[in-house]
Amino acid sequence: MTHPGATPSDKHKVVVIGSGFGGLNAAQKLKRADVDIKLIAKTTHHLFQPLLYQVATGIISEGEIAPPTRVILRKQDNCQVLLGEVTNIDLASKTVDSILLGHTYRTPYDTLIVAAGAGQSYFGNDQFAEWAPGMKTIDDALELRGRILGAFEQAERSSDPVRREKLLTFVVVGAGPTGVEMAGQIAELADHTLRGAFRHIDSTRARVILLDAAPAVLPPMGEKLGKKAQDRLEKLGVEIQLNAMVTDVDRNGITVKRPDGTIDRIECATKVWSAGVSASPLGKIIADQSDAEIDRAGRVKVLPDLSIPGHPDVFVVGDMAFVDGVPGMAQGAIQGAKYVANVIKSELKGADPAAREPFSYFDKGSMATVSRFSAVAKIGKIEFAGFFAWLAWLFLHLVYLVGFRTKIATMLSWITTFLGRGRGQLTITEQQAYARTTIEQLQATVEDEKAAS
Ligand SMILES: Cc1cc2nc3c(=O)[nH]c(=O)nc-3n(C[C@H](O)[C@H](O)[C@H](O)COP(=O)(O)OP(=O)(O)OC[C@H]3O[C@@H](n4cnc5c(N)ncnc54)[C@H](O)[C@@H]3O)c2cc1C
């Protein structure tokens, strides 16, 4: 059954899909506009994805990087936050359908901003996800924390040396920023935080492998910084395997094809997937109803004003949009969202939609941490690595975290982790470690029952 949307209003209706960098910034930039905004997102929080790896490795808590969206927007009277997963966009009737616990709600719009981001891509091998979770959501990060710490716990109880070795082998697939950060932090967790905490195993002997089908670490940051990151990781004891194509993933390990065609097997209990992205399926829904095209990653090829062909009132921003020269990074989403909000505001004041200035992206650079006290950074033509890059990384991430309380809590967590060896968030619950499997089993049972009836 479809329920009508909430309270109708005479004001210009802006629907924003997503509460990530794109969605939140679009809504906030429209704060003083005479519009009625409905922000629909499938999570109750605004997620700061760049620090997910610190949740997965026990440095900070999920609350520090995921404040509730409705609390952030509490003082913005023209915006209503609605929880629900958008399942359909109808460009002809200008409505959006979203589902919350089996109920479908229909929300009309005058202007639509789609900022539903991207998920993990397994390059057509979605079955890998069961054994190699990605790192896109709080659920992913908490589950990975459960798997990583759970592997050490099981190793402590195991008397079989082969099984112990498998449990103490951690493989991170994908040597981009997330993969580098994860591998570095698992190595530091094993070497530093957990050192001496077990009696039967030596956590410092854990094997951390970072592998990628590409020939370099951090390819977008260039050869010099990639090499610096690689050297630093190797100093931490991380094994780097490049030109290694993953061909299979199962409960007990992964299978890898080398450039000479040989096939290798790595026995490992914990696998992390950080190798590719696939834009929200809402992109295809939009493309199917318009002349918009999508690229191989499912991103919508938008016009220079970030709208889609034939629909100047529908904008796609952030990771869901393909714009030449704009990377799939927070700044791409933030700047795109602010540009669209400005377009809406000026057209409400009478500007001609046919005369829109094209969106232009200002590259503020990119950074990745490798370990404590070490990061790599590229700002324009300037490249630097090491301690100062790390300080710059800390500072910038604090600036972009939403909320004063969150900034303070994160800073305190960093002080205890980076100056001492403690991590305040090493708790794992049965629910975190097993929830995904349980939910998948339940879904499989429901599907079996449907098929049988
Ligand atoms: C682990 C990780 C580390 C990263 N590190 C960095 C970094 O260091 N620096 C950097 O600049 N960038 C980094 N990025 C990239 C950056 O986070 C993204 O580019 C940015 O989040 C894109 O913003 P967005 O608004 O397009 O999408 P997102 O921030 O992903 O937001 C998408 C929103 O849409 C919602 N949504 C999705 N589907 C639906 C649906 N069907 N219905 C309703 N709501 C929906 C989601 O719940 C979410 O609220 C990282 C990304 C990841 C995953």
The ligand as a MOL file (V3000), in Angstrom:
LIG
                    3D

  0  0  0     0  0            999 V3000
M  V30 BEGIN CTAB
M  V30 COUNTS 53 58 0 0 0
M  V30 BEGIN ATOM
M  V30 1 C 35.8200 3.9030 3.6080 0
M  V30 2 C 35.7860 5.2070 2.8340 0
M  V30 3 C 36.7830 6.1500 3.0360 0
M  V30 4 C 36.7530 7.3480 2.3320 0
M  V30 5 N 37.7370 8.2630 2.5590 0
M  V30 6 C 37.6780 9.4700 1.9520 0
M  V30 7 C 38.6310 10.4840 2.2350 0
M  V30 8 O 39.5600 10.2700 3.0270 0
M  V30 9 N 38.4930 11.6870 1.6330 0
M  V30 10 C 37.4630 11.9510 0.7590 0
M  V30 11 O 37.3560 13.0620 0.2610 0
M  V30 12 N 36.5650 11.0100 0.4610 0
M  V30 13 C 36.6340 9.7790 1.0350 0
M  V30 14 N 35.7010 8.8270 0.7470 0
M  V30 15 C 34.6890 9.1110 -0.2710 0
M  V30 16 C 33.5610 9.9550 0.2760 0
M  V30 17 O 33.1270 9.4540 1.5120 0
M  V30 18 C 32.4390 9.9630 -0.7600 0
M  V30 19 O 32.9370 10.4960 -1.9610 0
M  V30 20 C 31.2600 10.7840 -0.2870 0
M  V30 21 O 30.7080 10.2020 0.8690 0
M  V30 22 C 30.1980 10.8890 -1.3680 0
M  V30 23 O 29.0990 11.5930 -0.8840 0
M  V30 24 P 27.6320 11.2650 -1.3870 0
M  V30 25 O 26.7290 12.2230 -0.7110 0
M  V30 26 O 27.6210 11.1940 -2.8570 0
M  V30 27 O 27.3570 9.7900 -0.8920 0
M  V30 28 P 27.3270 9.2130 0.5780 0
M  V30 29 O 28.0940 10.0420 1.5190 0
M  V30 30 O 27.6960 7.7800 0.4250 0
M  V30 31 O 25.8100 9.3160 1.0010 0
M  V30 32 C 24.8100 8.5620 0.3880 0
M  V30 33 C 23.5550 8.6910 1.2100 0
M  V30 34 O 22.4650 8.1390 0.4990 0
M  V30 35 C 21.7430 7.2580 1.3340 0
M  V30 36 N 21.1090 6.2980 0.4450 0
M  V30 37 C 21.6900 5.4250 -0.4010 0
M  V30 38 N 20.7520 4.7520 -1.1070 0
M  V30 39 C 19.5560 5.2270 -0.6820 0
M  V30 40 C 18.2050 4.9160 -1.0120 0
M  V30 41 N 17.8990 4.0160 -1.9480 0
M  V30 42 N 17.2300 5.5600 -0.3580 0
M  V30 43 C 17.5090 6.4860 0.5880 0
M  V30 44 N 18.7750 6.8110 0.9280 0
M  V30 45 C 19.7730 6.1990 0.3020 0
M  V30 46 C 22.7940 6.6960 2.2750 0
M  V30 47 O 22.2050 6.1470 3.4210 0
M  V30 48 C 23.5940 7.9580 2.5320 0
M  V30 49 O 22.9540 8.7380 3.5020 0
M  V30 50 C 35.7070 7.6020 1.4210 0
M  V30 51 C 34.7060 6.6610 1.2100 0
M  V30 52 C 34.7460 5.4590 1.9210 0
M  V30 53 C 33.6570 4.4340 1.7150 0
M  V30 END ATOM
M  V30 BEGIN BOND
M  V30 1 1 1 2
M  V30 2 1 2 3
M  V30 3 2 2 52
M  V30 4 2 3 4
M  V30 5 1 4 5
M  V30 6 1 4 50
M  V30 7 2 5 6
M  V30 8 1 6 7
M  V30 9 1 6 13
M  V30 10 2 7 8
M  V30 11 1 7 9
M  V30 12 1 9 10
M  V30 13 2 10 11
M  V30 14 1 10 12
M  V30 15 2 12 13
M  V30 16 1 13 14
M  V30 17 1 14 15
M  V30 18 1 14 50
M  V30 19 1 15 16
M  V30 20 1 16 17
M  V30 21 1 16 18
M  V30 22 1 18 19
M  V30 23 1 18 20
M  V30 24 1 20 21
M  V30 25 1 20 22
M  V30 26 1 22 23
M  V30 27 1 23 24
M  V30 28 2 24 25
M  V30 29 1 24 26
M  V30 30 1 24 27
M  V30 31 1 27 28
M  V30 32 2 28 29
M  V30 33 1 28 30
M  V30 34 1 28 31
M  V30 35 1 31 32
M  V30 36 1 32 33
M  V30 37 1 33 34
M  V30 38 1 33 48
M  V30 39 1 34 35
M  V30 40 1 35 36
M  V30 41 1 35 46
M  V30 42 1 36 37
M  V30 43 1 36 45
M  V30 44 2 37 38
M  V30 45 1 38 39
M  V30 46 1 39 40
M  V30 47 2 39 45
M  V30 48 1 40 41
M  V30 49 2 40 42
M  V30 50 1 42 43
M  V30 51 2 43 44
M  V30 52 1 44 45
M  V30 53 1 46 47
M  V30 54 1 46 48
M  V30 55 1 48 49
M  V30 56 2 50 51
M  V30 57 1 51 52
M  V30 58 1 52 53
M  V30 END BOND
M  V30 END CTAB
M  END
